[in-house]
Structures are given as C-alpha cells and as structure tokens.
Amino acid sequence: MESLDFDTLAVRAGIARSQFNEHSEALYLTSSFVFDNAAQAAARFSGEEEGNVYARFTNPTVTAMQTRLAALEGAEACVATSSGMAAILSTVMALLQGGDHVVVSRGVFGATQQLFLGILSKFGIESTFVPATDLAAYRAAVTPKTRLFFIETPSNPLTELVDVEAVAAIAHEAGAWLAVDNCFCTPALQKPLTQGADLVIHSATKYLDGQGRVLGGAVCGPKALVEEVVKFLRTAGPCISPFNAWIILKGLETLRIRMEAQSASALALARWLEAQPGIQRVYYPGLPSHPQFDLAQRQQKSGGAIVSFEVAGGREAAWKVVDATRMVSITANLGDTKTTITHPASTTHGRIAAEAREAAGIREGLLRVAVGLEAVEDIQADLARGLAG
Ligand SMILES: *Cc1c(COP(=O)(O)O)cnc(C)c1O
C-alpha cells in the first residue's frame, strides 16, 4: 500500500473485510473475542498467535483506523487512544520515567501545559518550556536527563511555527526523541516524520474526525516506540472506543479535501481581514506578512485553517465582533466543518495571569477563528457586522 497516493490511502488503507464482504468498513462493537479452543486462547494471550483478544488492546475497527492513519502519516505503526490528551500521557508514561526531563515548546495546548507542569512533575518528570521559535533556547534547555522534546506547530492561537527539522537535529544530538503534536496541520498538510520527528501525536477529536462528533487520539511512529505505548495502554486502559475509531476512520476519507478547502477559505479570510480598518494584526502562516512565511512554505502544504487577528479597542471591541455573529459558532473547539470563534484571553487562556498572558502575546483584542466549510463570503459577512463602526 505504501506506494499509493495519499488520497488513495485515505479511502483504501486498513480495509479488512469480514466473511460478509461488506464494502464500507464494518463497526465491531464487541469488547471481547471468542477462541476456537483452550490452546488458541492461550496462544492469543501470550501473543504467540496474532488475533483479537479483548478490546482494551485489540479491536478490528480500531486496527483499521490505526492502519489508515499510519499510512497517511508515513509511519510504521500507530496506536489510537481515548483522546488527544490520553495520547500525550500514554507516550510519556510509556517512554519516560521519574528523573527524566522534557523540553516543551511554549504555546502548546493548555491541557498539555497542565499535564507537564501540574501532573507529570508530581512523578519526577521535569520539563522546561522554551519560546517556540528560539532554536538557541531549545539547545540551552538540554540537560543530561533530557529524553524528549515535545512541540506543537503551528501554535494556538498565535500560529507560531516550530522548525521541525532544526529541533529534530537538536533533540537527536542530545540523544532525545522529538514528538510533534500534528493536530493543527494533520498529515494532509504536514508530515513531521519525514522532517526528522520520531513521533507524531494527534488529537483526532479535531480535524481527523472533522465534524465535531467524537473524542480520540493517536500516536504514530516506529514500531518499537509505538509498541511501548501499546503496552502502556494494554495495562492502563486509556484506549479508544471502537465507535469513535470508526467515526475517525471514515473522517480520514475526506481529510485532505476538507483541509484544502478550509485552508483556502482561511487564506481568503486572512487576506480580507488584513484589508479591514480597525484590525491591528492578522496571524496566519499563509500570509507573506507572517514572520515565518518562508518556513511555512517549506514545512506545510498551506497555512492551515486557523486564523487569529487583533482588533483595535481591546476586549470590548473583540467581544463586539463575537457577539455580532449570527452564524459562526461561539465555542473554543476547532477542526469542525462549522466555523468557530473564540476570545482566547477570556476563555482558553483566561486562567493565566493577565501580565503573563500579555507577555505571551495573547492580548485583549485577539480573536481566533477556526475556519470551516461554509462559503467564505458568509463568514466574512458574519464577522464584518461586528467590525463595522
Ligand atoms: C484539543 C487538543 C489536544 C487535546 O485533545 P483532546 O482530544 O481534547 O484530548 C491536544 N493538542 C492540541 C493541539 C489540541 O488542539
């Protein structure tokens, strides 16, 4: 299957038909599997014979989703988890131990920050957060205990890019792995494993499902590393439900088409926003005004579907834009076919002290739009209402 095009793999990889020869992938809602006899049961449990045992670690629908996502990421293996956070937690629990150290790019997802700073630290796993774009800071953060670099690119909501190739080189020189949270670009726009990363982590809840229905996550990478994560999942249990895996499996079929359409609309929206009066700055990697436009051209197929912008007039002006919308959904979620708008300073980043938030560039006038599949003219008209005057 490896030589097939991305579009072909998206609809064909991972198909394993049952005795009924169904055309669309079957959904196996079963928690356990039956053995022919006692000897087979023993062989399945010991791993001597391949096959399904119990849905905490094997289910054909989950296997299909894992196989398809691995094919799209160009990974040797993939394991699905109950959520994106479960994917990050399982990776760290499987590969690290107390005393180890992680270098994390600043601007990672809020719960990811909490996980490293508030939870993993309790178990002796220390982390250092570095500015996403400062390569010298990554180098300076390395200690003899550094085992993992964890980055997210582009960042949310300011769309800062991390240079995957450069950070991979720094990580490998330090004898550490590089894990990339590829939630925002997905393999349709960016394949970190081809740029030197060791692991790709997903919140499948976002673009992989793409229609805001289920939670899920995944870890993709070399078989040896993914198998360690599988062992953790088998014992600890944050595995994906077969139903959620089936939804994501079918979501992958339209991933490239959705990402391309949503990115094209995001670019059109970003250009339009730059031309509107009262807008101080537009953050979008596909705009030549983005400070890392060249890196974005090299590293991503397009700018992605997230656009942030800052309106003059602080919180009052920003909330006015939000409240004047009639169509765009006021919600912090992203990666849906429906466009969403959020005011980070008072929602996703509301628990951060005001001074630290300002210092991080999340100002009161900042808004983030996750562009969906509606006509871009309708999204513009919906935003224009609150920008007027
Ligand atoms: C949403 C998100 C996560 C967490 O995923 P869940 O599926 O909600 O657990 C991790 N990273 C990024 C970049 C996200 O947007």
The ligand as an SDF file (V2000), in Angstrom:
LIG
                    3D

 15 15  0  0  0  0  0  0  0  0999 V2000
   -7.5340   19.5340   21.5150 C   0  0  0  0  0  0  0  0  0  0  0  0
   -6.0830   19.4020   21.5070 C   0  0  0  0  0  0  0  0  0  0  0  0
   -5.4360   18.4330   22.2800 C   0  0  0  0  0  0  0  0  0  0  0  0
   -6.1780   17.5360   23.2330 C   0  0  0  0  0  0  0  0  0  0  0  0
   -7.0080   16.6810   22.5580 O   0  0  0  0  0  0  0  0  0  0  0  0
   -8.3260   16.0240   23.2210 P   0  0  0  0  0  0  0  0  0  0  0  0
   -8.7820   15.0860   22.1690 O   0  0  0  0  0  0  0  0  0  0  0  0
   -9.2760   17.1430   23.5110 O   0  0  0  0  0  0  0  0  0  0  0  0
   -7.8810   15.3470   24.4620 O   0  0  0  0  0  0  0  0  0  0  0  0
   -4.0550   18.3310   22.1740 C   0  0  0  0  0  0  0  0  0  0  0  0
   -3.3570   19.1410   21.3520 N   0  0  0  0  0  0  0  0  0  0  0  0
   -3.9450   20.0720   20.6030 C   0  0  0  0  0  0  0  0  0  0  0  0
   -3.1260   20.9190   19.7190 C   0  0  0  0  0  0  0  0  0  0  0  0
   -5.3290   20.2520   20.6500 C   0  0  0  0  0  0  0  0  0  0  0  0
   -5.9120   21.2050   19.9040 O   0  0  0  0  0  0  0  0  0  0  0  0
  1  2  1  0
  2  3  1  0
  2 14  2  0
  3  4  1  0
  3 10  2  0
  4  5  1  0
  5  6  1  0
  6  7  2  0
  6  8  1  0
  6  9  1  0
 10 11  1  0
 11 12  2  0
 12 13  1  0
 12 14  1  0
 14 15  1  0
M  END
$$$$
